[in-house]
Every structure is written in structure tokens, then in C-alpha cells.
């Protein structure tokens, strides 16, 4: 029987699946803890807008690309750098609203915890790419 996917494509699909599951989990926790609320959005999974899930996948891959070209520090900061303009837009356009919590708000009502999550996601994304996408020798 002929394989439908080459092993590298299968690993890429696995990386995307990990990113999607992680995105849903992170967002679900944030929503459940009432850290923020999203504006009414037509398409969602477990109250997480599909566009936000796609956004996390893009951040995961972008973190890897930046890491490969510029090293660890740049790779780790990628998620935060991508998020900054979106926090500004979300604040002014009402895409989501941060609810005051235990951590101080530092950028358009986004708390420090938000940026720690982006840092963690970039770190995890780099590791996932590094070890899941690595060809077997």
C-alpha cells in the first residue's frame, strides 16, 4: 500500500494538531477563569473563536522560523511581538475585553500573565518543532 503522506508531512500535521489542541486548552482556561471575554464571533470551538486558534498556530510556526534565523531570545519574544499590535486593536475595536485579575495590566488592559503565556507558548513551539519535526536518523 502506498503511503498517502511522507513522514515529514505527517510530523507537520502532528505539530499543527499539537498547536491547535494547546490553543484550545489555553483559551478555554482563560475563558473559564474569566480572565477575558470575546466579542460575539460566529465560528468557535469550546467558546474559542476559530480565528484565535489559527492565530496561535501562526505564532507557533513564526516562533520556530524566527528562532532558526535569529536564535533563542528572538524566537522566545516572537509571540509577544506578534501580540502587541493585536492587543492594541482588540482594545480599540472591542474584539476581546480583559477582566481585571490578580496580575497588573500593563498594555491596553492585558495583564502580565498574558505575556508570560506568549513567552511559554513560543518556548514550547520551538521545542515541539525541534523534536517532533526532527527527522529520524
Buried (B, 14 or more C-beta within 10 A) or exposed (E): EEEEEEEEEEBBEEBEEBBBEBBBEBBBEBBEEEBBEBEEBEEBBEEBBEEBBEBBBEBBBBBBEBBEEEEEEBBBBBBBBBBBEBBEEBBEEEBBEBEEBEBEBEBBBBBBBBBEBBBEBBBBBBEBBEEEEEEEE
